[in-house]
Amino acid sequence: MGGPVAKLTNPPLQEQEGEGEKRTVCLYRMFRLLREILCEATSLGLLLSYFSSLVATFTPGKQLRTSVCSWFLLSKQGFSLENLNICPSPLNLKFSSGKLARFADGCAVVQLGDTSVMVTAVSKTKSSVSQFMPLVVDYRQKAAAAGRIPTNYLRRELGTTDKEILTSRVIDRSIRPLFPAGYYYDTQILCNLLAVDGINDPDVLAINGASAALALSDIPWNGPIGAVRVGIVDGKLVINPTRKEMSSSMLNLVVTGGPQSQIVMLEAAADNVLQQDLSHAIKTGLKYTQQIIQGIQQLVKKQGTAKRVVENLFVAPAEIVKYTKELASDELCKVFKDFNHDKISRDEEINKIRLKTEEQLREKFPEAEPYAIMESFSVVSKDVFRNLVLSNCVRCDGRDLTSLRNIHCEVDVFNMLHGSALFQRGQTQVLCTVTFDSLESSVKSDLITTAVSGIKDKNFMLHYEFPPYATNEIGRVTGMNRRELGHGALAEKALKPVVPQDFPFTIRVTSEVLESNGSSSMASVCGGSLALMDAGVPVSSAVAGVAIGLITKTNPMNNKEIEDYRLLTDILGIEDYYGDMDFKMAGTNKGITALQADIKLPGIPLRIVMEAIQQATVAKREILKIMNQTIAKPRPTRKENGPVVETVHVPVSKRTRFVGPGGYNLKKLQAQTGITLSQLDEETYSVFAPTPSAMDEAREFISAICQDDQEVLLEFGAVYAATIVEIRDAGVMVKLYPNMTPVLLHNSQLDQRKINHPSALGLQVGQEIKVKYFGRDPSDGRMRLSHKVLQSPVTPVVKTLTDRNSIVMSGTSPQSSSSSS
């Protein structure tokens, strides 16, 4: 063997310590065994199995293992990793691994059509200081993959876009539940777009790529999973529809399924889809996810590697948990059974018990790690809470499983706003406002997002804000985080189907959470619907949302088998924290507009999802009844202080006068009045004014422009008297009437003879000459006049003109007339 092998098989003995000498000897023995393995291994799976155990035995350090792995990939004789094992499935997905990014713990390339996504997975072997699973998922859209160059100043990809963040969240929610409990090791999933054909959306491919990368790696993970997109086009279900099909689809559903037909994640936006249609789409999508899982499992058999042995899973020791139950279970049970507690008082009582119990545990177990003490109390508190719900079917606030909290609605909270509403559900309070602006204020998508997803701009948006005081906390108030973006996107999906597409304004709904005790995103849906109706937006129907929780009891011998469960309607914050699912659903009385299922378990049976949809549908209708008591339909008119839109008709011939030199008139108009002016077509402009008074000012300004430019209907071939107002080298500037914009009468049209300057004919400013009218230039609308054609013995009839305004507001066409004498 040559190259890297020659360097590694003769390592320099520069270690001075005994441990270094042992490591050198171990490396030498390992490479001798590798020679034998390379000759005897007949398949890649067997080879990787031998190799993984060998590396784990001889090379305890992650950095050293990486070096050895890279040598192995480069030096294997008789086996070419260029020959990819592509695993086709009935969905036309292609999985490949082994060629790209071989230093990563796992890498997979997924292809659908000509769209390809590469996903890598890397996890540290040293545990993190975090007390949660430190998983980071980054989905990045590459301009080169779409055949474009970024249009920013640096011409490169800069910060993450909303589309990238939302896709990263979907991938995170799909893979996070399948990591082992207590696996607190920094893990990163990177999704890079290699090629985009503009037909197939790469986000679902990224989910499947992350599943394949983790399954192929040695990272502990209880996968694989499969994901598909389901659409409804012309009343038929379509699996992984193209971008063109999605433009006419009533449903955009992403289903992530786990082994044994378990639901892992759901994300949907719908146009008032019926409950039975959504249920059928979920069932169909789950069936196809199982085919993807089988394809990934086949790839793992060929190229997979043995999972690494985790040094330490951060799980509370059984001995400490047992003692914690003896100390705190009775007191916790009393707190959870006291229905007089609210969020703050209940948290304070639990915290008191926690502090007292942890102090006793430290005395009992002085050598225990701080995490073990804290986690033991959390485990006991969670078990007590869940067992009370499972056994008594009564929740900590006294409600039964299907009851809603008290709801209070209020609209027109602030009269100066275009629309406002206050929605209170229990201790969750949301203030929603509506703002109208011009169509120019719509969200413009970047070139890459447009090329990938086809979304160019949108004139409806919902922004969600969650300040720290909403949960009685102190924190930095910075820009939007991923959670706020995700909650706002979900509420926007829920409301968008009922907003008319031809609305003349851009609509921005802001949802500020003032108090939070569970389900603030669904409260934003309810408050946003009320605010839109208060603003006079002609929505097709009111929209309400609700969150359904889940508490399960699993088989002690098999954690994936659910023995018993309870579904909870309108969950509290503590029920979300201690529960197994946050199932959010929104819609109208007719159907469903949005759905999102965050599941903490490795998967739940399909029957539980169907029951959750049914339970959410019943609760949604109850909420709509309460909302209709406040405002049942949109206001017939918008508020008097709201914005105004009018149109201005400007003939092509007068566009230059209306716009002004270098756009001077339009810039001055917008600066003085605050209006926004946009061109709709060749002769029509849209004027947006934030208030009626601003529109009045705009009318006065435009009228002032019109006074200096009168338009009349001129008769083709008629002769008119023109006054010279300026003499130029190229000709003379003339007016046919006093308020007319001067037009050029060129030297070539002054005389039958060729002249180089008007002075050759003795013309002077103020002199009146006769001209013949030959219509307007079709390209720029300028008058075509001639004086030389009148140099004949025939005496022409000279006509005079009457004036008529040419620039008309409010979209009415100008009425032109002429009179002759």
N, C-alpha and C positions, 0 to 999 in steps of 0.2 A: 504494500500500500504506500502511496506517496502523498504529497501535499500535506493537508492538515494532520493526517495520521502520523507522518514522520515526526511532526512536532510534538504530538501528544503522547506517542509511545515512548519517547525518550525525555521525560520531564526533567528539568534542571533541579538538582538537589540543593536548593538554596534555603530551605526551611531550617531554622536553627533550633526550633523547639521539637520535642518528641512527637507532638500531635501532627506537626507538618510532615515528619518522616513517615508516620503511619499513613497519612493521606496519600503520599507519593507511592507507597507500596500498594495501597488499595487501587489507585488508578492504574498501576502497571498490571495488576492481576485482572482488573476489569477489562482492559483492552485485549489481554490474551484470551479471555472468554468471548469477547466480541468477535474475534476472528473465527472462532468455532461456530458461533451463532450465525454469522453471516453466510457461512457455507452450508449450514444444515437447515436453515429456515426455508420453508416452501411457500409460505403465504405471508402477506403483510400483517394480517391479524395476529398470527402466531409470533411473528418477528417483533411486533410492537409489545406484545405481552411479555416476551422474554426481556426485551430491552427495558421496559418500564420497571420491572422488578429489579433488574440489574442496576439501573441508575439509582433507584430508591435505596438500594442496599449500600452502594459504594459512594454516592455523592449526596450528602445530606443538605448541602447548600443550594438554594434556588439558582444563584448566578452560575455556579459550576454545572448544574444540571442543564441549564440553557446552552452553555458552551458545548457540552457533550452531545446534546440533542442536535445542535447545528452541525457538528462534525458528522454525526450519524447520517443525517439527511444528505450530506454532500458526498459521503464516501461509500454508500451502499453499492456493492457491485452486483450486477446481474438483475437489478430491479430499478425500473425507471418510474419516478413519480410523475413524469410528464403524461403517462397513460392514466387518465383520470377515470375513476369509477363513477360514471354518471348514472344516477338512479331516476329514471323517468317514472312518472305516476300518471294515473288517468286524468289528472288536472293539467297535464302538459308542463309540469314543473320539473326542472332539472337541478339536481344537487351534485356538487362536486367538491372535492377536498384534496389536499396534498400537494398542490402546485403553488399556491400563493400564501404569503404570510406564515411561513412554517415555524417562525420563532414564537408565535402566539400559542397559548395552551390549546386553543381550538380555532379553526377557521373553516368556513363553508361559503361557497358561492351558489346562489340560487338564481335561476334564470327562467323567465316566462316570456315567450316571444323573443324580442331583442332587448329586453330589459334585464339587466344583471345587477345583483347586489352582493357585495362581499361583507360578511360579518365575522368579526374576530372576538374571542373571549379570552381574557387574561385574569387570573386571580392570584393574589399573593399567598405565599405559604406561611407568612407570619401574621398572626391575628391582629385585628385593629383594636384601637382603644374605644371604639364606638360600642354602644349598647344596643345596636340594631344591625341589620344586614346592610353594610355599606356598598350597595349596588349602584353603579352609575351606567346609564344607557345614553349613548349619543348617536343620534341619527343625523347625518349631514348630507345635504344636497350639493352635489358637485356640478359646477357650471359646465365643465368639460364633458360630463356624462350626457348632458342635454345638448351638446354642440353649441354652447353659447359662451360668451365672455362676460363676466360681471361688469355692470355699468358704473360702479362706484369709482372714486378717484384712484384707488390703488389697483383696480382691475383684478381683485382677488376676493375670495370668500371671507367675509368679516364675521360679525356676530350671528348668532343663531336666529332663525326666523320662527314665527309662530307655528308654521307647519312642521318644522323640525322638532320643536319642543313637544307638540301634541303627539307626533308619531313616536317620539322617545318615551312618552308616558304610556302609550298603548303597549309598546314592547315591554316596558318595565312591569306593567300590571300582568302581562301574560306569562312572564318567566319567574318573577319573584316568589310566588307561592310554592314553587317546587324545590326551592333550596332547603336543605335540612334545617331543622330548628336549632338555633344556636350557632349557625355558621356565620360568624362575624369576621369575615376576611374580605379585604378590599377586592372588589370584583368590577371589571369594566367591560362593557359590551360596546363595540364601535361598529357602526353600520355605514359603509361607504358605497355610494352609487358608482358603479363602473360604467354602465351604459343605460340610457333611457330612450325608448323608442317613441314616447309620446302616446302610446296606445294602452299599455299596461301600467297600472299604478304600482310603484315599488314598495309602498309601506307594508303591505301584507307579505311581500317577499322577505322583507327585513325581519318580520316576526318568525317566519319559518327558518330564515338563515340563522337567527339567534338560537333557535331550538337545535338546529343541526350542529352549530359550533359548540354549544355546551355539551351536547350528547357525544360528540367526537372527542372532546377534551377529557382530561383527567380531573376536572373540577366536579366535586360532589353535586349532583343535581338529579332530581327524580323525574326526568323527562323521558322521551321527548314529547313535544306538543305539536299541534298543527293548527294553522289559521287559514281561513278563507273569507273572502268578501262575498256577500249575497245581495243581489239587487232584484227588484221587481220591474221588469220592462214589458209593457203591453200585457200586464196581468200574469206574466210567467216569471218563475224564479230563474235567475241567471247566476251561476257561480263564477266568481272572479270576472265580472263584466269589464269591458274595455272602457276607456274614458268617454267615448262617444255614447256607449250604452248607458253609462252612469248619468249623462246629461239629461236623459229622459226617464231615469229610474225613480220610482216612488220610495225606494228604500236604499239606504247605505248602511249595511250591517256587517260588522266584523265579528266573527265567531272564532274563539280560540278553544280548542278541545284538547283534553288530556287522554292518557291511556284509559281503556275500558269505558269509553264514551262519557267522559266527565267534562262538564263545562268549567273552564278556567277563567275566561274573560269574555265580556260582551260590550260592544260599543255600537250604537246605532243612531242614525238620524233618519227621520221618516216624514213623509208628507201625509199625515193623518191616516196611517196604515191601520187597518182593523186588527183587533187583538188576535183573531184566529190566523190571519195572514202572517203576522209577526211570529207567532208560535210555530207555524209551519216552516218559515224561513230559518228559524233557529235549529229545528230538528234536521232540516236538509243540510244546513251548513255543518252541523256536528257530524253528520254521516261522512261528509267529504274530508273532514279533518282527520278521521281515522285512516283514510288512505294515505294521507301525507305522513302520518306517524309511522305507518308500515314502511314507507319508502325511506324515511330517515333511519329506522331500525335496520334495514338492509344495508345502508351505507355504514352504519356503526359496526356491523358484523365484519365488514370488509376492511375498514380503516380505523375503527375506534381503538381506544386505549383504555387500560384499566384505570378506575377511579383512584385518586390518591387517598391515602390514609390521613385523616385530619388529626392533627395533634391534640386539639382541644375544642370541643363544642361547648359553647357557653350555655349550659343547662343547669338549672338549680339542683344541687345535691339532694337526693331523696331524704337523707337524714335531717337536713335543715328544714326541708319543706314539711316533714312530719311534725317537727317540733313547733314550727310556725303555726300549723293548724291548731295545735293545742293551745297556743297563746292567743291567737287573734280571731279564729273563725267565729266564735260566739259574738264578739263585739262587732265584727263586720256584718254579721247577719242582722244585728239590731239596727245598724245604720241603714242597710239596704231595705229593711222592712218599715222604716219610718217614712211614711208618705208625705210628711210635712217638710221634709228637706227640699231645698232647691239645689241648683248646680253648685253654687258657692258654698253653702253650708254643708252639703254632703261631702264635697272635696276637702273641706277643712276638718271634718270629723275623721275622714279616712286618713288624712295626713297625720293627725294626732295619734291615731292607732299605729300608723306606720313608724313614726319616730320612737314610740314606746317599745314596740315589738323589736325593731332593729337594735335598739340598745340592749335588750335582753338577749338577743341572738349573739351579739358580739361578746357578751359575757360568757355565754354557753360555748360558743365556737370562736375562741380568740384568734385562731389561725386561719379562719375562713376569709376568702377574698371579699372585698366590699361588694363586688357584683353579685356574688352568691347570696349575700344577705339581702340585698335589694330585690333580686329576682325571686327569691323564695317568698317574700311577702307578696309580690305581684302575682305569682302563681296561685297562692292561697286566696287572695282577693278575687281573682278572676274565677276560680272554681266556685267560691261561695256565691258570687253574683249569678253565674250561669246555672248552678244547681237550683237556686230559688226560682228562676224563671221556668226551668224545665219541670220542676216538681209541682209548683203552685200555679203556674200560668198567670202570674201577677207580676207586674214590673215595679221597679223601684219608686215610681211616682204614683202608684196605685191604679194605673190603667190596666185593662186587659190587653190581650195580644193584638187586637184589631182596632182599638180606639185611637182617635186623633186627639192631639192636644187642643186647648182652646185657641181659636183663631179670631183675630181682629183685623179688619181692613179699613183703610182710610185713603181717600183720593183727594187731589187738589190741595196738597199739604202746603205748598207755597204757590201763591197765585202768579207770581212773576215768571215761574218756570213754564215751559211749553207743556209739560205734563209731569205729574209726580204722584207717588203712592207710598204708603207705609203699610207693610205687611208684618204682622206679629203672629207667630205660632209658638205657643209656650214661651220659652225664654230665648227664642230665636227671632230677632227683629232686623228687618231689612228696609232701607230707604232706597227707592228706585226713582230715577228722574229720566225724562225724555228730552232730547235736544234735537231741533231741526237745523239743518244747514244745507248749503247748495249741493248739487250733484257733484260739483268739483271736489267736495270734501270727502268723497267716497274713498275707501281703502284701495290703494293701488298695489297690486301684487308685484313682486319683483319678477324679473325675466325667468329666473330658474323655476320658481313656483308655478308660473304660468306654463312653462314648457313641460313640467312634470305632471301637474294636476289639472291644468286648463283653466284655473280660476284667475280672471283678470282683475276684477274689482268687485266691490260689494258696497251697497248703499245702506246696509243695515248691520249694526254691530252692537254687541253688549259687552261692557267692561265691568269686571267684578273686583271689588276691593275688600280686603279683610284686614283692617287695622288691629294693632295689638290690644287696644282697650276693649275689643269685642269679647275677649275672654279674660278680662281683668289682669292683663299682663303689660309689661313694658318691653318695647322693642324698637328697632330702627325702622323708620318709615322710608323705605327706599323705592326703587322701581318695582315693577310687577315681577313676581316670582312664578315658578312653574305651576304651583298649586292654584294661584289666582287665575292664571291663564287657562288652565284646564277647567276650572269651575265656570269661568265666563264663557268658554267655548261650548260647554254643555248647555248652559242656559240659552245661549244664542241659537243652538240647534233646535231647542224646544220651541222658540218663538218665531223663528224665521218662516216656517210654512204658512203662518196666518197673516203675515205682513204682505200687502199688495206689492207686486214687483214694479208696477208703473207709478208708484208714489213719487210725487214731484220733488221730494226732499231726501237728503241723506239723514238717516235716523241713527242716533246714538243713545243707547240706554245704559245708564250707569247704575250699578247695584252696590251700595255700600252697606256692609254688614255692621250693624250697631251693637247687636248682642248675638252671641252664638252658643247654642246648646244643641247642635245636631241639625243636619240637613239645610245648611244655609244656601247651597246651590239651588235646591228645589224651592226654597223661599224666594230666591231671586227670580225664578220663573213666574211664580204667582204675582210677586210685586211688579215685575216687568210687564206682565199682561195687564194689570190694573193701570199702570202708568200710561201704556200705549192707548188704552181706551179713554183715559182722562185727557190725553193730548189730542184726541179726535182722529187718530189713525184708524182708517176703516178696516180693522182686522176682521177676518172671517169668523173667528170664534175666540172665546176666552181660553186660556191655557193654564193648567195647574200641574204641579209636580209633587211627588212624595217619595220618601226613601223607606225601603223595606229592609229590616235587619234579619239576621239568622243566628241562632244559637243551636249548636249540635252536641250530641253525645256520641262519641265514637267507640268502636269495639277496642277494648284494651289490648287484644291480641293483634289487631289490624287497624291502624290509625286511619286508613283510607275508607273503612267501612262505617257508615253512619247508622247507628242504631235508633236514634231518636232525634227530633229537631223541633224547633219552634220558630215560626216566622213572626216578626214584630213589625207592626205598621207605625210609621212616623217615629223613627228611632231618635233617642236622645244621644248626646255626645258620649256618655259612658257606655251606652249600648253599642255604639259604633266601635268604641275602643276595646271592649271586652268581647264583642261578637265576632262572627266569622264572615260576614258579608255586609256590604253597603250597596243595595240594589236601588238605583235611582231611576224613576220612570216619570215622564211628563207627557201630556197630551190634552186633547179636547174631549168633549162629550162623545164625539164620534170615533176618534181613534187615537193613535200614539204618534208623537212627534220626536221623542228622544228617549234613549235608554242607555244606561251605563251600569255595569256590574263590576264592583271591586270585590274580589273573592280572596280571602286569606288562606283558605284551605287549598290543598293540591288539586282540588276539583270537587264539584258537587253533581249529584245526579240530575238528569234532565227534568224529572218530575218536580223537584224543588223549584227550579226556574219557572216552570209552568204555573205552579201555585203562587209564586211571588208575583208574576204578571197579573194573575187574577186578583190577588189581594190588593195590588197597587191600583188596578182599574176601579175597584169598588171605592177605595179611599180617594182617588182622583175625582170621582163624581161627587162625593160628599164635599170636598173642598170647593169645587166649582159652584155648588149650590150656595155656599157661604159667601163666596166672592160675588156672585150675582146679586146678592142682597145689597151690596154697596154700589156696584155699577154693573148693569146687565148687558149693555151694548155701548159701542163707542159714541162719544159726543157727536152730534150732527155737524158741528162746525168747530174749527180750531179756535183757540183763544185769540182775543182781539190784539194782544201784544205779541202774537206769534209772527213768524216770517211770512213774506209775501213773494210770489213769483209771477212775473209778467213777461211778455215777449215783445220784442221790438222788430218791426219789419223795415229793413234797410235795402233799397234797391242796389244792385251791383254798381250802378253809376255813381251812387252817393256813398259807397263804402269808405272811400278814401277820406271824404269829408267827415264822416261819422267817427272813424277811428282816429284821425289826426295824424300828423307827421310823427312817425316812430311810435304810434299808439298813444300819443300825448293825451288826446281827449278821453280815451278809455281809462288810462292811468289816473288822470285827474278826477274823473267821475268816481272811480272806486276809492280813491284816497279821501275825497271830500264827503262822500255819502256812506261809505262802508258797505256798499253793495258788491256782489260778485256777478260778473258778466261772462257768459260763455256762449260760444257760437254753436247753434244747432244745425244749421244748414247754410247754403250759400247766401241767403238773404234774411235769415232769422236769427236773432240773438235772444238768449234767456237772461232775464235780470232777476237776481235773487236779492231781496232786501231783508235784513234781520228783523226789522220792525216796519209797520206801515208808514211811520214818519220818514224813515230812510227812503222808502219808495217814493214818497211825495217829493223829497229833495231830488231824487234821480229824475223824476218827470220834469221838474223845472230845469234841470241842467240840460236834458235832452231837448227840451223845447227851445232853450237858448241857442243850441246848435242848429235847430231847424229854422230859426228865424233868419239865419244868414244863408240859407240854401233852399230856394224854392224850386220846385219841379213842375213843369207843365208838359202837356202832351204836344210835341212838335210834329208838324205834318211833313212827311217825306217829300222832298222836292220843292218845298215852299221857300220863299225868299224873305229874310228878316233883316231888320236894321240892327247893326252891331256897333258898339262903341269901343274904341281902342283905349285900353287902360294901361298898357305897358308895351314898350318896344324892346324886342330882344334880337340877338343876332340871327336866330333861327326863324323869326317871324314876329307877329304881334299877338298880344293877349287881348281878347275881346270879351265883351259881355253882351248878351241879348236882352237882359233886363237887369235892373239895379242890384238885386240881391243874389244874382247868379255868381257861381264860382267861375272865375275867368278861365277860358280855354284858349289853346294855342291855334292860331291860324298860320300855318307854315308858309315859308317863302314860296314854296312850289305851288301854293294855292292862291297867291296874291295877284299874279299876272301871267299872261300867256308867255311872256319872255322869261328867261332864266335870270333871277336876281340873287345877289349874295347878301343883301341887307335891305330891310324895309325902307330905309332912308332914300334909296334909289328912286322910290315912287313918291317921295315927299310926304309920307304918312307921319302923323303926329299924334301924341296922346290927347284924347278927348275928341278926336275926329270920328265922325260916323261914316261907316261904309256898309254896303249891302253884301250879304252872304247868303248862300244857298245851303239848305240843310239836307244832308245825305245819311241820316240815321246815326247810330252809335257803333263804335268799334266792338265787336262781339267778345274780345278778349278782356278789355279793361273798362268798357262802358263809356269811353270818351266820345264827345260829339265830333262828327266829321263835317266840317264846314269848308266852303270854297267861295272865293271871290272871282277867280279868273273865268269861271264858266259864265259869269254875267256880263263879260265884255263882248256884247253882241248888240245889234240894233233893236232887238226886241225889248220892250219896256216891261219889266217884271212887276208883279203886284206885291207890295211889301206888306207883311202882316205884323200886328202887335200882339202882345201876350198878356194873359192874366195868370196869377200865381196860385199855386196850390201846394200844401205841405207834402213832402215826400217820405218822411220818416214817421211811422205810425206805431204807437205802443199798443200793448194788449193783444198783439197777434192779428189785428185787422189789416186787411190789404189796403194799400193806398188807392184812393179814388182820384183819377187824373182827368182833366178836361182842358179844352182850349177854346178860344174864341178868336175870330178874325174880324178885321175891319177893312 
